[in-house]
């Protein structure tokens, strides 16, 4: 594993307290920082995946000129508030498949 050095700035008293706490926990300040950094990057992975999925769905279901627009959230509306139209689902699916296959397919 390749490690990269990072320079951080903090008050001397905080660094001393952090080192003492790390020592009490049987670790070093560097190891504690690496653990914090790993946790920090894992925290938002689910949120990032959700945003990427939403962006992909928005892109794939965007209207193509000459075709009616069917919103992405259409399928998730309560059944009492929407008409179940198979044609709308088929049109949306066809648009998504067309985008996935590319323009030359």
FIMI-635618 format. One record per residue: x, y, z of N, C-alpha, C in turn. Coordinates in steps of 0.02 Angstrom, whole numbers, padded with zeros to 5 digits, always signed. Each point is the difference from the previous one (the first is absolute). Layout:
N
XYZXYZXYZ ...
//
This chain:
105
+00043-00059+00000-00043+00059+00000+00045+00062+00000 -00014+00046-00044+00038+00062-00003-00030+00051+00048 +00041+00029+00042-00022+00050+00048+00021+00068-00024 -00040+00050+00014+00015+00069-00017+00000+00041+00064 +00050+00043+00007+00003+00043+00058-00048+00058-00008 -00033+00019+00055-00046+00055+00001+00021+00046+00057 +00000+00065-00013+00017+00048+00053-00064+00034+00023 -00013-00003+00064-00059+00031+00030+00022+00052+00050 -00041+00049+00011+00015+00052+00050-00050-00003+00056 +00025+00004+00062-00043+00001+00059+00039+00031+00057 -00036+00022+00051+00033+00030+00058+00043-00053+00035 +00057+00022+00026+00046-00046+00034-00035-00038+00057 -00042+00034+00037-00032-00033+00057-00047-00056-00023 -00034+00010-00057-00044-00052-00026+00040-00060-00025 +00055+00014-00032+00043-00055-00024+00026-00040+00059 +00023+00035+00052+00025-00035+00061-00055-00043+00032 -00061+00028+00004-00056-00038+00029-00017-00060-00043 +00001+00008-00065-00017-00054-00046+00053-00055+00004 +00063+00019+00004+00054-00050+00007-00008-00039+00066 -00015+00036+00053-00009-00033+00066-00058-00048-00002 -00055+00021-00031-00059-00044-00006+00016-00062-00042 +00036+00011-00055+00019-00057-00042+00044-00048+00039 +00046+00026+00039+00044-00042+00040-00040-00041+00050 -00050+00031+00032-00043-00036+00046-00038-00056-00034 -00016+00010-00062-00037-00050-00039+00046-00051-00033 +00065+00007+00011+00048-00048-00027+00013+00009-00074 -00003+00060-00024+00011+00014-00071+00041+00064-00007 +00008+00021-00061+00035+00064-00013-00049+00049-00030 +00020+00062-00002-00042+00051-00030-00009-00014-00075 +00053-00023-00033-00005-00018-00071-00051-00055-00011 +00003-00053+00041-00048-00055-00007-00071+00023+00014 -00008+00043+00050-00067+00027+00016-00026+00041-00058 +00044+00040-00031-00021+00041-00057-00020-00044-00059 +00040-00052-00014-00017-00045-00055-00068-00034+00013 -00013-00019+00061-00065-00029+00017-00057+00050-00010 +00012+00062+00022-00051+00052-00010-00012+00012-00074 +00054+00003-00039-00006+00014-00072-00039-00056-00035 +00013-00062+00019-00036-00057-00030-00074+00004+00017 -00016+00016+00063-00070+00007+00020-00034+00058-00035 +00036+00055-00007-00027+00060-00032-00018-00014-00072 +00041-00038-00035-00014-00014-00070-00056-00051-00008 -00008-00046+00048-00054-00049-00003-00067+00030+00016 -00001+00052+00041-00063+00030+00024-00048+00017-00056 +00025+00029-00053-00045+00026-00051-00004-00043-00062 +00028-00060+00002-00001-00043-00059-00072-00016-00021 -00044-00015+00048-00070-00015-00018-00034+00060-00032 +00012+00059+00029-00029+00061-00029+00026+00013-00070 +00064-00012-00011+00030+00010-00065-00029-00049-00051 -00007-00063+00020-00028-00051-00045-00072+00018-00019 -00038+00024+00049-00070+00020-00014-00002+00058-00049 +00043+00049+00009+00002+00058-00045+00021-00022-00071 +00049-00045-00005+00022-00023-00065-00055-00040-00035 -00035-00041+00038-00055-00039-00030-00055+00046-00024 -00016+00050+00041-00053+00048-00020+00020+00038-00063 +00064+00021-00003+00024+00037-00059-00004-00044-00063 +00018-00064+00008-00003-00046-00057-00072-00010-00023 -00046-00009+00048-00071-00008-00018-00026+00063-00034 +00019+00058+00026-00022+00063-00032+00025+00005-00071 +00063-00020-00010+00030+00003-00067-00034-00049-00047 -00009-00062+00024-00028-00052-00043-00073+00011-00015 -00037+00033+00044-00071+00009-00012-00016+00070-00026 +00052+00039-00017-00012+00067-00028-00037-00007-00066 -00044+00047-00015-00039-00005-00061+00044+00005-00063 -00019-00036-00050+00033+00004-00065-00048+00038-00045 +00026+00042-00043-00042+00041-00044-00052-00042-00035 -00062+00022+00005-00055-00034-00033-00032-00055+00041 +00025-00013+00059-00030-00051+00043-00029+00033+00062 -00056-00026+00025-00030+00030+00060+00045-00013+00061 -00002+00047+00047+00040-00005+00061-00038-00040+00052 +00034-00048+00031-00028-00039+00055+00047+00011+00059 -00020+00034+00054+00045+00013+00056+00026-00064+00032 +00061+00004+00026+00031-00058+00033-00042-00023+00058 -00028+00047+00039-00038-00017+00060-00071-00026-00016 -00018-00002-00062-00068-00021-00019-00017-00068+00029 +00046-00047-00003-00015-00068+00023-00010-00002+00076 +00027+00048+00036-00001-00002+00072-00057+00039+00030 -00043+00029-00042-00058+00035+00026-00050-00051+00026 -00035+00015+00053-00050-00047+00026-00051-00018-00055 -00020-00062+00000-00044-00025-00053-00064+00040-00005 -00026+00026+00056-00063+00038-00001+00009+00067-00036 +00062+00024-00005+00011+00066-00030+00021-00003-00073 +00007-00060-00027+00021-00004-00070-00039-00054-00037 -00002+00008-00064-00029-00052-00041+00056-00048-00020 -00012-00063+00005+00050-00049-00019-00004-00009-00076 +00044+00033-00035+00001-00004-00072+00062-00038-00022 -00010-00058-00026+00055-00043-00022+00040+00034-00055 -00035+00038-00042+00034+00033-00056+00053+00049+00025 -00015+00036+00055+00048+00048+00028+00063-00037+00024 -00010-00056+00034+00057-00039+00024+00041-00026-00059 -00034-00024-00052+00035-00026-00058+00040+00055-00035 -00028+00059-00006+00034+00056-00032+00063+00020+00039 -00007+00003+00066+00058+00019+00042+00054-00053-00005 -00019-00063+00003+00048-00055-00006+00035+00003-00068 -00037+00013-00053+00030+00004-00067+00050+00057-00004 -00016+00058+00031+00047+00056+00000+00064-00018+00037 -00007-00033+00057+00059-00019+00040+00042-00049-00040 -00031-00050-00030+00038-00049-00039+00034+00032-00060 -00034+00048-00031+00030+00035-00056+00062+00038+00021 -00002+00032+00059+00058+00036+00025+00057-00048+00018 -00017-00057+00029+00051-00048+00018+00033-00031-00061 -00039-00013-00053+00027-00030-00060+00042+00049-00041 -00012+00064+00008+00038+00050-00037-00034+00018-00065 +00023+00055-00030-00034+00025-00060+00008-00045-00061 +00055-00038-00004+00012-00040-00060-00032-00069+00004 -00030-00017+00055-00027-00069+00008-00068-00007-00032 
//
